[in-house]
Amino acid sequence: MSNKFGALTDHFSLASDDLVLVDSSEVPVAQDRTDAQDENGDITASAFHGNTAGDLKEVSCTYALKSGSLNLNTLYLGELETGLVATSLEASTSNTEWPQITISGTKGVEDVCNPDSAGTRFQLPNITLQGCKRAQIMGFTVGDNCKLTGSSLSASIELAQQEDGEGEPVAHGVSGGTYEVSADFVGITASPSWTVTLAGLTETQTPGSAEGQAAWHTGSGTAAGTLTRTV
């Protein structure tokens, strides 16, 4: 029996000397069930569909940026290669760990529909992370006399599926493309605050303030943007 301890699969082929693969998963897409009922409401026949061939699988990889730097605009959602679509990405930083990047998607899909020669990928925003243990800014500046304790970026697109008469997938497409940045702060001599600076990023929630007993005041803010479709 082969030893599976520590055996990880780099589904998105992103691992490098700086970007280390630390977790991966591959789960077959579950089939749907359709029942036929008799006059008593009892099931007399059942059929299963949606992934009969077993080709569709949900995949995910988490990477740690242990050194160097990574500009997120070198990463994409959408059709990365034939049969593989990345549908979401989350990048997080903290004052307790190295930057973590998790990408999820589906493999075994049909060739993605390319309407009017439009691209089938969406580029991430121009944000550079450093490979070190610290909370890092993502398109904003931190207000005076407060400190950043963590930040994250979440991006996603929609994967559409067309099924045939038997409920089996015969076509796929991608659309949408949004992202959200959030950040956590602690106030030192002033309330938590930030200024959103990245072009195309709009503040949706200013940092509030949680004022615990005998505790430093904390707060968090969010901002949202739109991903650009590219070839």
N, C-alpha and C positions, 0 to 999 in steps of 0.2 A: 504494500500500500504506500502510495507516494505521500511525502510529508507536505501538508498544506499550510503549515505554520508560516505566517508572514508572506504568503504568496499573493501578491496584488497584481491586478490587471489595469494597465494604463489605457482605458478605453478611449481617451481623447488625445493620447500621444503628446502630452505636455511636460512630462517629467524631464528634469535636467539637473545639472550639478547644483543649481541654486534652488530650483523648485522641486521639492521632494514629495513623492506620492506616499501618503500616510494612511489612506483608506480607500476601498473601492467596493462596489457591489454590482450585481447583475441579477435581475429578477424577471422571469418571464411574465408577460402581460397576461392577466387572467382572462379566460374566455367568459362570454356572456351565456346565460341559459334562457331558453324559451320553452314554456310548457304548454301543452294542450290539455284542457280540462273537460271532463264529461259532465253529464247533467247534474251530478252530485257535487261538482266542484273538485273532484279528485283528479290527480294527474294521471293521464293515460299514455302520454308520450312526451319525451323531452329531446331537445336538440341543443347543441353547444356550438357557438360560433364566435368569431372575432379574432382568433389567433390559432386556428386549427393546425396550421403548419408549425407553429411554435417559433416562428422567426422573430416576432416582436418581443423585445426585452427592454425593460427600464434599467438604465445604467447610471452610475454615479461615481465620481472620484473626488477625493479631497486631497489638496496639496498644501504643503507648508513652504513658505518662502523663507528659507533659512539664511540666505546670504544674497548679496548683489541687489538688484532692483528689478521691478517688473512694471511696465506700463500696461494698464488694463486695456488700452486701445489696440494692443496686439492680439487680443482675444475676441472671439466672435460667438454669437448664438446663431442658430439656424443650421443649414446643411453644411457640416464640416467636411464630409466626404460622402460618396455614394452609400446610402443605407444608414447613415448616422446623423442624427439631428440633436443638437444641444438646445434645450428649452429653457434652462435657468442657470444662473450663476450667482453665487454669494461670496463676497470677499469681506473678511472681518479682521479688524485689528484690535488689540487690547494691550493694556499695560502689564498683562500677566503672561502673554504668549506671543509667538511669532505670527505674522499674517497667515491666515488660513483662507484658501480658495476652494469652494465646492462647486462643481459643475455637474448638472444632471441632464439626462436626455433619453432618447429612444433609439435603439439600433434595430436593423432589420426592416426599416421603412421602405416604401416605394420611392423612386426618384421624385424629388420635390418639384411640384409644379412651378414653372418659372413664367409668370404672367408678363406679357409685353416686354420680355427680355430684362425684367427687373431682377435684381440680385436675390439670392436665396439665403443671405447671411446678414446679420445685424452687428455692427461694430460697437464695442464697449467704449465708454467715455475716456477722455484723456486724463487719467489719474495714475500717478506713479507711486508704487509702494516700495518700501525699503525692507530688505531681509534682516530685520532685527526685532528684538522683543520690546515693542513700544506701541502705544496708541498713536495712530497716524491720521492726519487730515485727509479728507477726500472731497476736494472741491469747495473748501471753506477756510476761513481763518478763525482762530479762537479769540474770544473776547479778553480784554485785560483783566488780570487778577482772578482768573479762573483757569482750570486745567482740564485737558481732554483725557478721559479715562478709557474710551473705547469708541469705535466707529465701524460701520458696516455699509456695504452696498449690495442691494438685491436687484437683479435684472431678470426679465423673463419675456418670452414670446409665446404665441399660440401655435400649436401643432394641430392642423385640421386633417380629418380622415374621411375619405369617401369609401363606403362599403358597397358590395354588390348585392344581388338579390338574396344570397345566402348569408349575408352579414359578414363577409370576409373583406378585409381592407384591400383596395385596388389602387388607391391614389392618396398622396399626402401633400400638404401645403403648409407654408409658414406665414405668419402675419403678426401685426402688432409691434411690440418692442418698447418696453418701458423699463425704467429703473428708479430706484429710490435710495437715497443716502440718509443715514441716521447717525447721530453722534450723542455720546453721553459725556457730561461735564460735572465737575465739582467746583463749587465756588470757594475761593480762599478769602478774599476781602471784598468781592463783588459777586453779584448774582451770575449764574451760568449764562453765557451768551455766545453767539457766533455771527459771522457774516458770510453768507453764501457768495462765492466768487466765480465758480465754474460756469462758463457760457452754456446756456440752455438748461441750467439747473434752477428750479424755482422753489423757494422756501414754502413749505406747506404747514409747518408748525414751528413756531419760535420756541426756544428752550423755556420751559416753565421752571418751577422750583418746588422741590420736596424738602420740607423743613422738619426733619426729625429731631426728637429731643436729644440734646447733647450730641449733635451730629453735624457734620458739614453739610451745607445745602447742596443738593444735586439737581440736575435737570437734563433734559434731552430734547433734541430738535430733529426735524425731518425735512427733506427737500426731494423733489421729483423731477425727472427729465424723460426725454424720449430718445430711443435708440434710432440710429440711422441705418436704413437698408443699404447694403453695398453688394457689389459683385463678388 
